[in-house]
Every structure is written in C-alpha cells, then in structure tokens.
C-alpha cells in the first residue's frame, strides 16, 4: 500500500492545497454529499476525499470504529462550505454534481430485463474507483483487466448492447462490489 501522508488529527492528508468539489450521491441505502478531489497532475487518479480515523474532523457515527479512513458525508448542500473553510481546505464550487446511483442499482437488481442506464453506470463505475482510492482500499473492487477496459469503452460510447457475456459479467461484478463498498464504508456523518 502506498504512503498516503496525513497523520491522525490531520484532515488534509497528502493533497492539502488542492480544491475539492461537492458530489451528491443518491443511492437506495445511502445518500449524501461527499467531496471529490481531482488528481494533482495529469495521469494522477482522482479520489473521494477521506480523513484518517480518529481525527478532529467530525463524529465517528456510522462506521463501527477501527483503523483506516472515513468519508465525510454531508446531509445538506450548505455543509461542505463551512467544513472546508474550518479545515483550511478550498471548495472549488458550491454546486454539486449528482450521481443518481439509484438508477444503476435498479439495473443491477434486474440486468436481464432492464436497459443499461449507460451514463449512470459509467458515473457509478468512476465513483466507486475514486471512493476505493480515497479510502485506500482499492482491493475492495475486482482487479481490472482487458475485459474491463473493453466493457468501459463500450459503456463510455453508449454501446452496452454490444457487451460480450464476459464484459457484462465484469460490469455486474464491479458495480456489485462498488455498491457494497459505498453502503458499508466508514463515514463521518455531518462532520464538524
């Protein structure tokens, strides 16, 4: 596992000077606004903002304790602004992009009879990868290879009808694991 910087009590971690974006996730079991952070340089991956366990950034509700990282989850659109200012972070915009995870979850519940909501599945896929990186748990998602790359390219081009059975299976596996990660990941609800 890579050295991610930050120490207990630190909110900023390894990318302290970078701006954050609010990102509203609307899921069946868990909804809320998280903070998303783009990679610092070209080629560096994006991630969902997370804080080390036990820091002063908020309450520990909703996670069951333990070591690791937690995702601050805000219940209103106004909460990220004061939070970021209080912790010396910068919010790039107050307007949150929205991921309708519910649409991807509906498809996931009945992929044979439902049409693939390509944009929502693509957004969910990207969100799950960024979430796993932010939590430093990339192993929570299936290892990706050429089949995933091909499925992603077809998804990006809205050509899901052309998925092979293997491509469809890998998308279902990734979305299932990602949904489980989002629904169970350690969070800080209404962080201070």
N, C-alpha and C positions, 0 to 999 in steps of 0.2 A: 504494500500500500504506500502511496506517495506521501511525502511530508506536506501537510496542508497548512501549516502555520497556525497562528492563533493559540492562545492558552486559555485555560479556564478563567472566566471573568472577562475575556475578550469577546466582543461582538463582531468585530470587523474581520478577523481571520486574515487570509493571505491576500485579499484583494481590497484592501481598505479604502483606497482612493477612488474606486470606480462607482459610477452611478448605478442605481437599481431601478427596476421597472415593476410596478404592481401588476399582478397577473391573477385574475379571478378564475377559480376553478369551480365549476358547478357539477358535482357528482351525485350519484344516488345516495351514498352513505356519508360522504364528507364533502363539504363545500367550504370555501373561504378564499381570501386573497393572500397570496404568497408574494415574495419578492424574487424577481428573476434578474440574474446578472449575466451579461454577455461576456464572452472571453476577452481578455485584455488585448491580445494581439490576434492577427489573422491566424486561423488554424487552431487557436486555443478554444476548447469547448466551453459552451455556456453551462450554467448551473442554476439551480434553485438555491437561493440564499438560505443558509442554515447556520446555527450557532452551536458552539460546544455545549455539551451537557453541563449544568451547574453554574452557568454564568449569570450575571446580573441582568440579563436581557428580558427576563419575564418569569412567569409562573411555570411550573412543571406539569401542569394539568394535561391529561390526555396521553401520557406516554408510558406509564408504568415504571419509570426510573431507569437506572442503568447508565452505562457509559455511552459515549458516542455523540452524535449530532442531532439537533432538533430543528424543525422548520417553524419559524414564526408564522402563525396563521391569524389573519385579521378578519373580523366579522363585519366590519363596515369599510366603505371606501375612504373614509377620512383617517382611519387609524394609522396607515403606513407613514403619512407625513410627519406627525409628531414623533413617532418611533424613530424614524431615520434621523431626524434633527437631533433628538436626545442622545443618540449614539454616534454622532459625528459622521453619519452616512449621508449620501445625497440621493434624493429621488429625482430621476430624470423628468418624469411626468407624473401628474396626479391621475391621469386617465389610465384605467386598467384595461388591458386586452382581456378577452374572455375565452376560456376553453369550455365548451359545452361537453364535458366528459360524459354526461348522461346519454348523449346520442351514441357515442362509441360504446358505452356499456349496454345500451339496448341492443345494438348489433351483436355484441359479444354474447349476449344471452340467447340469441337465436340467429346465428350467422347463416343458416341454410335458407331461411325464409325471408330475411331482411336484406335490403340493399345496403351495400357498404357506404356509410357516410364518409366519403374519402377525406374531406377537409378535417372533419372531427377526429377521424382515426389517425391521420397524419399529425394533427396537433397533440393528440394523446401520446403517440409514439415519442415525439420530440420532448414533451413534458416529462414523461417517465424517465427518459435518458438523463435529462437535466436534473430531475429530482434525485435519481440514484447517485449522480456525481456530487450534488450538494450534500447529500447525507454520507458520502464516502462509502457507499455500498453498491458499487457497480455490479458486484456479483449477485445482487438481488434480481437482476434481469438475465434472461438467457444470453449466452455467448452468441455473438452475431457473426455471420459469415456471408458467403456469396449469395446464398438463398435469400437472406435478409436484405442484402443490398438490392437484389433484383426486385423483391417484393416492394421495397421502399420506393424504388424508381417508378414502378408501375402505379403505386399509390400516389406519388407526387404528380404523376401525369394523368391522374384520374382514370387509370386503365385497370382497375381492380378486377374487371370481368376476365382479364387475361392472366390472372394469377394461376400458377400451377397448383396442384394439391399441396405440394411441399411449401410453396410460398404462402398459401392461405393458412396452413398449419403453423408456420413460424410466426405469422402476424397474430393469430389467435393466442399462441403461447406467450408472446411478448406482451400483448395487451392484458392477458390474464394476470401475469406476474406484475406488471406495472400498476394495474388497478389494486391488487393486493398490497403493493408497496404504499401507494397513496393512502389507502384506507387504514393502514396499520402503522405507518411511520410515526416516530416520535415527533410531537408538535409542542409548541408553546402557544397556547390559545390566549388571544388578547394580550400580547406581550407588553411589558412596561417600557 
